[in-house]
Structure formats: C-alpha cells, structure tokens
C-alpha cells in the first residue's frame, strides 16, 4: 500500500506542471473573453444616446466596465465581478485612452438584482484623485472614494450636487433597463493576477494605464476603439 501511494505521489508530482499549465491557459482564455465582453457592453451602452450623458463622458478621466456581474445567492446583497478600466493617458489624464488594467468589484448591495440575474456596470471616474486612488489599491466606494448614481439621458444636467461632489458615477444595465445605481459599500481594485496573464509579466496597474508604453492587447481593442470614437478629447 505504501508503495502504491508513493507511486501515485510521483505521478501527481510529474504531472503537476502540466495541470498548472492547462489551468493557466484556461484562465488566459477567460481574461481575453472578459476584455472582449467589456468592449461589447461598452459599445452597446454608448451607442444608445439617452443612456450616459455625453458631457459627463467627455469629462471622465477613466471608464470602468464590469460585464455580467452576478449576485451571490448565498450572501445577502453580496456580489462579485471582474472587468477592466481604461484611463486617458498622461499625468494629467488628458491624453488618448490607454491600455486597460483588469479590475475586480466585490461586496456591496446592488439593489434591484434578482436571483442569479447578471448585471452590467459602467463607472465613470470623474477626477484625478479618484483615478489615482483606484490605480493604487483597493478602494471602498462611499468611503475611500465618493460615489453616486449617475444621471441618465441626453438632456440630464451634469451640474447637479451629486455629479459635482462625486469622484465616481455608476450605472447599471439589467434586462434591458439602464439606470444610475449606487454601488456604495462595494470595493474596486486592480486585479494583479489577471494583469499578469493579460500582459505576460508583473506590471503595476498605474504603469499599464498611464505610462503610454504598454500596448493595448488585441482582446481590448474594441473597448479602446469605442472610447476613442465616443469621447476622443477630454473636456473640462
């Protein structure tokens, strides 16, 4: 029996690198699919003129997309999602849109989600302070960074108290309904593990987004092309 266990242990040890390689390849496919989904969701939302007001989009320093966030049925109000964030390049966040960093969204109560329903989220980061905070570490919305439900509609005013005070404006789309939604209490952070797989090396989120030296990975091209087309210039 001891010899059999020893033999099995040797076999598992020999095949462990292969199992790890297969798992890593599977995760890489998921990361690529997630980036493509970010591009699809963003284009669909921005193609509807009465969703996110254009003047707010033009003032945003960064845009975060979380496609198909699922509510965890075993945790009341708890949710988890992964997506990507692109910012305007340069130290002042005024340049063209840069390569995206992978992001994670955790916790919080997302209001009208029903059962296992998937919801798409789009966040506009409206100032440099909010952008730098997110790129540096985990940020609690409503605590470390102010957040508000974004106004919806072509004629929605960007001069309301909420939009003037908030560092982040949040939106959701579920079952065809698009609306501003508060994500207060949830957290967002750069996903360093996903970034390592997407870019093939360990690289800080800040460097990916702002340096201007990191190429946009092919799966993210639709997301960046959509931002370039819909809001090519930052407007104060």
C-alpha positions, 0 to 999 in steps of 0.5 A: 500500500505504501508503495502504491501511494508513493507511486501515485505521489510521483505521478501527481508530482510529474504531472503537476506542471502540466495541470498548472499549465492547462489551468493557466491557459484556461484562465488566459482564455477567460481574461481575453473573453472578459476584455472582449465582453467589456468592449461589447457592453461598452459599445452597446451602452454608448451607442444608445444616446439617452443612456450616459450623458455625453458631457459627463463622458467627455469629462471622465478621466477613466471608464470602468466596465464590469460585464455580467456581474452576478449576485451571490445567492448565498450572501445577502446583497453580496456580489462579485465581478471582474472587468477592466478600466481604461484611463486617458493617458498622461499625468494629467489624464488628458491624453488618448485612452490607454491600455486597460488594467483588469479590475475586480468589484466585490461586496456591496448591495446592488439593489434591484438584482434578482436571483442569479440575474447578471448585471452590467456596470459602467463607472465613470471616474470623474477626477484625478484623485479618484483615478489615482486612488483606484490605480493604487489599491483597493478602494471602498466606494462611499468611503475611500472614494465618493460615489453616486448614481449617475444621471441618465439621458441626453438632456440630464444636467451634469451640474447637479450636487451629486455629479459635482461632489462625486469622484465616481458615477455608476450605472447599471444595465439589467434586462434591458433597463439602464439606470444610475445605481449606487454601488456604495459599500462595494470595493474596486481594485486592480486585479494583479493576477489577471494583469499578469496573464493579460500582459505576460509579466508583473506590471503595476496597474498605474504603469499599464494605464498611464505610462503610454508604453504598454500596448493595448492587447488585441482582446481590448481593442474594441473597448479602446476603439469605442472610447476613442470614437465616443469621447476622443478629447477630454473636456473640462 
